[in-house]
Amino acid sequence: MALVHLGANLGSKCSSPPPPQPARAQKFPFEQALINCDEQMDQYEREDMQELALTHVPIDQLYNTASEIQSSLTPLPSFDDALAEALVKWFKPNFMEWVDPMLCTNSLCKEEVDDKGQPTGKKVKMKMRRMDGPRSAEEKQGGAGRVEVHACPNCGTESRFPRYNSLESLMKSRKGRCGEFANLFTVFLRAIGLRARYVWNAEDHVWNEYYSTALNRWVHLDSCENARDQHHLYSKGWGKKMSLVVAFSVDGGAMDVSRTYIPEDKWDEAMRMRQYSDTQLEEVLQRIRARRRGYLSKSELERLEAEDYRDHNWWKASNKSGAEGNQIPEGESGRKSGTTEWTEARGEAGK
Protein backbone atom coordinates (compact mmCIF):
# COMPACT_ATOMS: atom_id res chain seq x y z
CA MET A 1 0.00 0.00 0.00
CA ALA A 2 1.51 3.30 -1.07
CA LEU A 3 1.76 6.18 1.32
CA VAL A 4 -0.62 9.02 0.64
CA HIS A 5 1.25 12.27 0.12
CA LEU A 6 -0.77 15.34 0.98
CA GLY A 7 0.66 18.48 -0.54
CA ALA A 8 0.18 22.02 0.78
CA ASN A 9 -1.92 24.49 -1.20
CA LEU A 10 0.14 27.15 -2.93
CA GLY A 11 -1.24 30.67 -2.75
CA SER A 12 -1.71 32.66 -5.96
CA LYS A 13 0.95 35.23 -6.84
CA CYS A 14 -1.03 38.48 -6.80
CA SER A 15 -0.34 41.97 -5.49
CA SER A 16 -3.35 41.93 -3.19
CA PRO A 17 -3.63 38.48 -1.61
CA PRO A 18 -6.96 37.38 -0.14
CA PRO A 19 -7.37 37.34 3.63
CA PRO A 20 -5.86 34.25 5.30
CA GLN A 21 -8.19 31.28 5.68
CA PRO A 22 -8.22 28.91 8.66
CA ALA A 23 -5.90 25.96 8.09
CA ARG A 24 -7.84 22.89 7.03
CA ALA A 25 -6.83 19.75 8.93
CA GLN A 26 -5.43 16.97 6.80
CA LYS A 27 -7.33 13.70 7.05
CA PHE A 28 -5.45 10.77 8.48
CA PRO A 29 -4.68 8.71 5.34
CA PHE A 30 -5.11 5.21 6.75
CA GLU A 31 -8.22 5.66 8.90
CA GLN A 32 -10.52 3.44 6.85
CA ALA A 33 -7.87 0.74 6.49
CA LEU A 34 -7.45 0.62 10.28
CA ILE A 35 -11.22 0.54 10.86
CA ASN A 36 -11.52 -2.35 8.40
CA CYS A 37 -8.77 -4.28 10.18
CA ASP A 38 -10.49 -3.81 13.52
CA GLU A 39 -13.90 -4.88 12.22
CA GLN A 40 -12.55 -8.14 10.81
CA MET A 41 -11.29 -9.26 14.23
CA ASP A 42 -14.75 -10.47 15.29
CA GLN A 43 -14.81 -13.25 12.70
CA TYR A 44 -11.85 -14.98 14.36
CA GLU A 45 -13.90 -15.46 17.55
CA ARG A 46 -16.70 -17.35 15.79
CA GLU A 47 -16.93 -20.82 17.27
CA ASP A 48 -17.91 -22.39 13.94
CA MET A 49 -14.84 -20.90 12.21
CA GLN A 50 -12.51 -22.13 14.96
CA GLU A 51 -14.06 -25.60 14.80
CA LEU A 52 -13.68 -25.62 11.00
CA ALA A 53 -10.04 -24.55 11.35
CA LEU A 54 -9.39 -27.44 13.75
CA THR A 55 -10.55 -29.92 11.08
CA HIS A 56 -7.54 -28.79 9.03
CA VAL A 57 -4.95 -28.57 11.81
CA PRO A 58 -2.97 -31.75 12.59
CA ILE A 59 -3.20 -31.05 16.28
CA ASP A 60 -1.53 -34.30 17.41
CA GLN A 61 1.39 -33.65 15.06
CA LEU A 62 1.78 -30.08 16.33
CA TYR A 63 1.69 -31.24 19.96
CA ASN A 64 4.34 -33.85 19.23
CA THR A 65 6.53 -31.23 17.52
CA ALA A 66 6.07 -28.86 20.45
CA SER A 67 6.99 -31.63 22.88
CA GLU A 68 10.15 -32.36 20.88
CA ILE A 69 11.08 -28.68 21.01
CA GLN A 70 10.63 -28.60 24.78
CA SER A 71 12.69 -31.79 25.18
CA SER A 72 15.55 -30.43 23.08
CA LEU A 73 18.69 -28.65 24.28
CA THR A 74 17.09 -25.31 23.35
CA PRO A 75 13.53 -25.37 24.72
CA LEU A 76 11.30 -22.31 24.45
CA PRO A 77 9.94 -20.49 27.54
CA SER A 78 6.70 -22.51 27.55
CA PHE A 79 4.76 -25.21 25.73
CA ASP A 80 2.51 -22.54 24.19
CA ASP A 81 5.57 -20.88 22.66
CA ALA A 82 6.64 -24.23 21.22
CA LEU A 83 3.12 -24.80 19.90
CA ALA A 84 3.17 -21.43 18.13
CA GLU A 85 6.56 -22.34 16.67
CA ALA A 86 5.23 -25.67 15.43
CA LEU A 87 2.17 -24.06 13.84
CA VAL A 88 4.07 -21.34 11.98
CA LYS A 89 6.56 -23.89 10.63
CA TRP A 90 3.76 -26.23 9.48
CA PHE A 91 1.36 -23.68 7.93
CA LYS A 92 3.48 -23.13 4.83
CA PRO A 93 3.89 -25.19 2.68
CA ASN A 94 1.84 -27.95 4.32
CA PHE A 95 -1.43 -26.01 4.25
CA MET A 96 -1.13 -22.70 2.40
CA GLU A 97 0.47 -22.19 -1.01
CA TRP A 98 2.05 -18.87 -1.98
CA VAL A 99 0.67 -17.49 -5.28
CA ASP A 100 3.47 -15.82 -7.20
CA PRO A 101 4.02 -16.42 -10.01
CA MET A 102 0.98 -18.07 -11.56
CA LEU A 103 1.85 -20.74 -14.12
CA CYS A 104 0.07 -21.43 -17.40
CA THR A 105 -2.63 -24.07 -17.00
CA ASN A 106 -2.79 -24.96 -20.70
CA SER A 107 -1.28 -28.44 -21.10
CA LEU A 108 -0.61 -27.75 -24.80
CA CYS A 109 1.37 -24.58 -24.11
CA LYS A 110 5.09 -24.79 -24.84
CA GLU A 111 7.53 -25.01 -21.96
CA GLU A 112 9.50 -22.06 -20.71
CA VAL A 113 12.86 -21.65 -22.48
CA ASP A 114 16.22 -20.45 -21.17
CA ASP A 115 18.53 -17.76 -22.61
CA LYS A 116 19.74 -20.24 -25.24
CA GLY A 117 16.23 -21.11 -26.37
CA GLN A 118 16.27 -24.54 -24.76
CA PRO A 119 13.19 -25.91 -22.93
CA THR A 120 13.57 -25.77 -19.16
CA GLY A 121 10.87 -28.30 -18.36
CA LYS A 122 8.98 -25.61 -16.46
CA LYS A 123 5.57 -24.17 -17.25
CA VAL A 124 5.40 -20.62 -18.59
CA LYS A 125 4.93 -17.89 -16.01
CA MET A 126 1.79 -15.85 -16.51
CA LYS A 127 1.72 -12.07 -16.32
CA MET A 128 -0.81 -9.86 -14.58
CA ARG A 129 -3.18 -8.52 -17.24
CA ARG A 130 -5.89 -6.64 -15.34
CA MET A 131 -7.85 -6.36 -12.11
CA ASP A 132 -11.46 -7.51 -12.20
CA GLY A 133 -14.39 -7.70 -9.84
CA PRO A 134 -16.04 -10.93 -8.63
CA ARG A 135 -18.11 -12.64 -11.32
CA SER A 136 -18.87 -16.20 -10.30
CA ALA A 137 -21.08 -17.15 -7.38
CA GLU A 138 -18.03 -18.68 -5.71
CA GLU A 139 -16.03 -15.43 -5.98
CA LYS A 140 -18.94 -13.41 -4.60
CA GLN A 141 -19.63 -15.80 -1.73
CA GLY A 142 -15.92 -15.79 -0.87
CA GLY A 143 -15.92 -12.02 -0.44
CA ALA A 144 -13.40 -11.50 -3.24
CA GLY A 145 -13.54 -7.73 -3.55
CA ARG A 146 -11.00 -7.91 -6.36
CA VAL A 147 -9.85 -10.63 -8.72
CA GLU A 148 -6.48 -10.66 -10.45
CA VAL A 149 -6.58 -11.84 -14.07
CA HIS A 150 -3.28 -13.34 -15.25
CA ALA A 151 -2.50 -14.34 -18.83
CA CYS A 152 0.11 -16.57 -20.47
CA PRO A 153 2.39 -14.54 -22.78
CA ASN A 154 2.71 -17.56 -25.10
CA CYS A 155 -0.79 -18.93 -25.63
CA GLY A 156 -2.98 -16.21 -24.06
CA THR A 157 -4.65 -18.56 -21.57
CA GLU A 158 -6.13 -16.59 -18.67
CA SER A 159 -6.38 -17.58 -15.01
CA ARG A 160 -8.29 -15.78 -12.29
CA PHE A 161 -6.92 -15.31 -8.78
CA PRO A 162 -9.73 -14.17 -6.45
CA ARG A 163 -8.46 -12.39 -3.35
CA TYR A 164 -10.82 -14.06 -0.91
CA ASN A 165 -11.65 -12.53 2.46
CA SER A 166 -13.93 -15.34 3.64
CA LEU A 167 -12.16 -17.69 6.06
CA GLU A 168 -14.19 -20.62 4.80
CA SER A 169 -13.25 -19.89 1.17
CA LEU A 170 -9.58 -19.58 2.11
CA MET A 171 -9.67 -22.95 3.84
CA LYS A 172 -10.93 -24.39 0.55
CA SER A 173 -8.58 -22.57 -1.84
CA ARG A 174 -5.51 -22.70 0.45
CA LYS A 175 -3.78 -20.16 -1.77
CA GLY A 176 -2.81 -16.54 -1.38
CA ARG A 177 -0.23 -14.00 -0.39
CA CYS A 178 0.44 -12.23 2.89
CA GLY A 179 -3.14 -10.92 3.24
CA GLU A 180 -4.70 -14.36 2.91
CA PHE A 181 -1.97 -15.97 5.02
CA ALA A 182 -2.35 -13.57 7.97
CA ASN A 183 -6.15 -13.63 7.74
CA LEU A 184 -6.37 -17.41 7.96
CA PHE A 185 -3.46 -17.80 10.39
CA THR A 186 -5.28 -15.61 12.92
CA VAL A 187 -8.19 -18.04 13.22
CA PHE A 188 -5.77 -20.99 13.34
CA LEU A 189 -4.04 -19.39 16.32
CA ARG A 190 -7.37 -18.85 18.05
CA ALA A 191 -8.45 -22.41 17.25
CA ILE A 192 -5.47 -23.91 19.10
CA GLY A 193 -6.15 -21.69 22.10
CA LEU A 194 -3.67 -18.84 21.69
CA ARG A 195 -4.55 -15.16 21.94
CA ALA A 196 -3.85 -13.56 18.60
CA ARG A 197 -3.29 -10.18 17.01
CA TYR A 198 -3.46 -9.22 13.34
CA VAL A 199 -0.62 -6.84 12.49
CA TRP A 200 -0.90 -4.27 9.67
CA ASN A 201 1.96 -2.30 8.12
CA ALA A 202 1.40 0.87 6.09
CA GLU A 203 4.03 -0.27 3.59
CA ASP A 204 1.93 -3.23 2.38
CA HIS A 205 2.55 -6.23 4.59
CA VAL A 206 0.54 -8.01 7.29
CA TRP A 207 1.46 -10.71 9.81
CA ASN A 208 0.46 -11.93 13.29
CA GLU A 209 1.37 -12.00 16.96
CA TYR A 210 0.41 -14.33 19.80
CA TYR A 211 0.55 -13.56 23.50
CA SER A 212 3.15 -15.49 25.46
CA THR A 213 2.24 -15.78 29.13
CA ALA A 214 5.77 -17.04 29.84
CA LEU A 215 7.41 -14.00 28.21
CA ASN A 216 4.65 -11.61 29.32
CA ARG A 217 4.56 -9.97 25.90
CA TRP A 218 3.18 -10.23 22.38
CA VAL A 219 5.41 -12.30 20.08
CA HIS A 220 5.87 -11.83 16.33
CA LEU A 221 4.73 -14.56 13.90
CA ASP A 222 4.92 -14.43 10.08
CA SER A 223 3.29 -17.45 8.44
CA CYS A 224 4.61 -16.41 4.99
CA GLU A 225 8.18 -16.64 6.25
CA ASN A 226 7.78 -19.43 8.85
CA ALA A 227 9.18 -16.89 11.32
CA ARG A 228 8.64 -16.51 15.05
CA ASP A 229 9.89 -13.81 17.43
CA GLN A 230 11.88 -11.89 14.81
CA HIS A 231 10.57 -8.37 15.25
CA HIS A 232 13.35 -6.81 13.16
CA LEU A 233 12.94 -9.31 10.31
CA TYR A 234 11.51 -6.67 7.99
CA SER A 235 13.68 -3.66 8.75
CA LYS A 236 16.97 -5.51 9.23
CA GLY A 237 16.42 -8.75 7.33
CA TRP A 238 14.45 -7.51 4.33
CA GLY A 239 15.81 -3.97 4.30
CA LYS A 240 12.20 -2.77 4.23
CA LYS A 241 11.49 0.89 4.91
CA MET A 242 8.64 1.16 7.39
CA SER A 243 6.74 4.04 8.95
CA LEU A 244 3.73 2.62 10.79
CA VAL A 245 2.77 -0.76 12.28
CA VAL A 246 -0.55 -1.31 14.07
CA ALA A 247 -1.67 -4.47 15.89
CA PHE A 248 -5.34 -5.44 16.33
CA SER A 249 -6.89 -7.72 18.92
CA VAL A 250 -10.50 -8.50 19.70
CA ASP A 251 -10.22 -7.28 23.29
CA GLY A 252 -7.50 -4.62 23.19
CA GLY A 253 -8.38 -2.86 19.94
CA ALA A 254 -5.72 -1.10 17.87
CA MET A 255 -2.23 -0.43 19.21
CA ASP A 256 0.65 1.41 17.54
CA VAL A 257 3.49 -1.14 17.71
CA SER A 258 5.81 0.64 15.27
CA ARG A 259 8.57 0.89 17.88
CA THR A 260 8.51 -2.88 18.29
CA TYR A 261 9.32 -3.44 14.61
CA ILE A 262 11.32 -0.36 13.63
CA PRO A 263 14.77 -0.26 15.30
CA GLU A 264 16.11 2.89 16.89
CA ASP A 265 18.55 3.65 14.07
CA LYS A 266 15.65 3.61 11.56
CA TRP A 267 13.21 5.67 13.61
CA ASP A 268 14.08 9.10 12.23
CA GLU A 269 13.63 7.77 8.70
CA ALA A 270 10.24 6.33 9.67
CA MET A 271 9.10 9.68 11.06
CA ARG A 272 10.12 11.46 7.85
CA MET A 273 7.99 9.00 5.88
CA ARG A 274 4.85 9.86 7.86
CA GLN A 275 2.56 12.43 6.30
CA TYR A 276 0.47 12.99 9.42
CA SER A 277 0.90 13.99 13.04
CA ASP A 278 1.16 11.75 16.09
CA THR A 279 -2.03 13.41 17.35
CA GLN A 280 -3.97 12.40 14.24
CA LEU A 281 -2.79 8.82 14.56
CA GLU A 282 -3.58 8.54 18.27
CA GLU A 283 -7.06 10.03 17.82
CA VAL A 284 -7.95 7.32 15.31
CA LEU A 285 -6.47 4.56 17.46
CA GLN A 286 -8.28 5.79 20.55
CA ARG A 287 -11.62 5.71 18.73
CA ILE A 288 -10.98 2.12 17.65
CA ARG A 289 -9.83 1.08 21.13
CA ALA A 290 -12.91 2.66 22.68
CA ARG A 291 -15.09 0.31 20.62
CA ARG A 292 -13.26 -2.68 22.07
CA ARG A 293 -12.46 -1.54 25.60
CA GLY A 294 -15.48 0.62 26.31
CA TYR A 295 -17.58 -2.27 27.62
CA LEU A 296 -14.92 -4.15 29.57
CA SER A 297 -14.88 -4.53 33.33
CA LYS A 298 -12.42 -2.63 35.48
CA SER A 299 -10.32 -5.76 36.04
CA GLU A 300 -10.18 -6.50 32.30
CA LEU A 301 -9.13 -2.92 31.55
CA GLU A 302 -6.42 -3.10 34.19
CA ARG A 303 -5.14 -6.35 32.65
CA LEU A 304 -4.91 -4.78 29.19
CA GLU A 305 -3.28 -1.62 30.51
CA ALA A 306 -0.70 -3.76 32.33
CA GLU A 307 0.01 -5.59 29.05
CA ASP A 308 0.39 -2.27 27.24
CA TYR A 309 2.83 -1.11 29.90
CA ARG A 310 4.93 -4.31 29.74
CA ASP A 311 5.06 -4.15 25.93
CA HIS A 312 6.19 -0.53 26.12
CA ASN A 313 8.97 -1.41 28.56
CA TRP A 314 10.00 -4.43 26.48
CA TRP A 315 10.65 -2.48 23.28
CA LYS A 316 12.48 0.21 25.21
CA ALA A 317 14.78 -2.38 26.76
CA SER A 318 15.27 -4.61 23.73
CA ASN A 319 15.23 -2.30 20.70
CA LYS A 320 18.59 -3.58 19.57
CA SER A 321 19.45 -5.85 16.64
CA GLY A 322 20.76 -8.68 18.81
CA ALA A 323 18.26 -8.49 21.66
CA GLU A 324 15.61 -11.09 22.49
CA GLY A 325 12.93 -11.13 19.83
CA ASN A 326 15.00 -9.16 17.32
CA GLN A 327 17.55 -11.72 16.18
CA ILE A 328 17.65 -12.67 12.49
CA PRO A 329 18.84 -16.22 11.66
CA GLU A 330 22.45 -16.18 10.50
CA GLY A 331 22.88 -16.28 6.73
CA GLU A 332 19.30 -15.19 6.02
CA SER A 333 18.70 -11.96 4.16
CA GLY A 334 15.75 -10.78 2.13
CA ARG A 335 12.19 -11.96 1.85
CA LYS A 336 11.66 -15.68 1.19
CA SER A 337 8.06 -15.46 -0.05
CA GLY A 338 7.62 -14.18 -3.61
CA THR A 339 9.86 -14.03 -6.66
CA THR A 340 13.22 -12.26 -6.66
CA GLU A 341 11.92 -9.71 -9.16
CA TRP A 342 8.91 -8.96 -6.96
CA THR A 343 10.85 -8.64 -3.70
CA GLU A 344 13.46 -6.38 -5.35
CA ALA A 345 10.74 -4.11 -6.75
CA ARG A 346 9.25 -3.81 -3.24
CA GLY A 347 12.61 -3.09 -1.59
CA GLU A 348 12.44 -6.32 0.43
CA ALA A 349 15.35 -8.28 -1.04
CA GLY A 350 17.72 -7.49 1.81
CA LYS A 351 20.11 -5.48 -0.34
Residue, then its C-alpha position, 0 to 999 in steps of 0.5 A: m500500500a503506497l503512502v498518501h502524500l498530501g501536498a500544501n496548497l500554494g497561494s496565488k501570486c497576486s499583489s493583493p492576496p486574499p485574507p488568510q483562511p483557517a488551516r484545514a486539517q489533513k485527514f489521516p490517510f489510513e483511517q478506513a484501512l485501520i477501521n476495516c482491520d479492527e472490524q474483521m477481528d470479530q470473525y476470528e472469535r466465531e466458534d464455527m470458524q474455529e471448529l472448522a479450522l481445527t478440522h484442518v490442523p494436525i493437532d496431534q502432530l503439532y503437539n508432538t513437535a512442540s513436545e520435541i522442542q521442549s525436550s531439546l537442548t534449546p527449549l522455548p519459555s513454555f509449551d505454548d511458545a513451542l506450539a506457536e513455533a510448530l504451527v508457523k513452521w507447518f502452515k506453509p507449505n503444508f497447508m497454504e500455497w504462496v501465489d506468485p508467479m501463476l503458471c500457465t494451466n494450458s497443457l498444450c502450451k510450450e515449456e519455458v525456455d532459457d537464454k539459449g532457447q532450450p526448454t527448461g521443463k517448467k511451465v510458462k509464467m503468466k503475467m498480470r493482465r488486469m484487475d477484475g471484480p467478482r463474477s462467479a457465485e463462488e467469488k462473490q460468496g468468498g468475499a473476493g472484492r477484487v480478482e487478479v486476471h493473469a495471462c500466459p504470454n505464449c498462448g494467451t490462456e487466462s487464469r483468475f486469482p480471487r483475493y478471498n476474504s472469507l475464512e471458509s473460502l480460504m480454507k478451501s482454496r488454500k492459496g494466497r499471499c500475505g493478506e490471505f496468510a495472515n487472515l487465515f493464520t489468525v483463526f488458526l491461532r485462536a483455534i489452538g487456544l492462543r490469543a492472537r493479534y493481526v498486524w498491519n503495516a502501512e508499507d503493504h505487509v501483514w502478519n500476526e502475533y500471539y501472546s506469550t504468558a511465559l514471556n509476558r509480551w506479544v510475540h511476532l509470527d509471520s506465516c509467509e516466512n515461517a518466522r517466530d519472534q523476529h521483530h526486526l525481520y523486515s527492517k533488518g532482514w528484508g531492508k524494508k522501509m517502514s513508517l507505521v505498524v498497528a496491531f489489532s486484537v479482539d479485546g484490546g483494539a488497535m495499538d501502535v506497535s511501530r517501535t517494536y518493529i522499527p529499530e532505533d537507528k531507523w526511527d528518524e527515517a520512519m518519522r520522515m515518511r509519515q505524512y500525518s501527526d502523532t495526534q492524528l494517529e492517536e485520535v484514530l487509534q483511541r476511537i478504535r480502542a474505545r469500541r473494544r475496551g469501552y464495555l470491559s470490566k475494570s479488572e479487564l481494563e487493568r489487565l490490558e493496561a498492564e500488558d500495554y505497559r509491559d510491551h512498552n517497557w519491552w521495546k524500550a529495553s530490547n530495541k537492539s538488533g541482537a536483543e531477544g525477539n530481534q535476532i535474524p537467523e544467520g545467513e538469512s537476508g531478504r524476503k523468502s516469499g515471492t519471486t526475486e523480481w517482486t521482492e526487489a521491486r518492493g525493496e524487500a530483497g535485503k540489499 
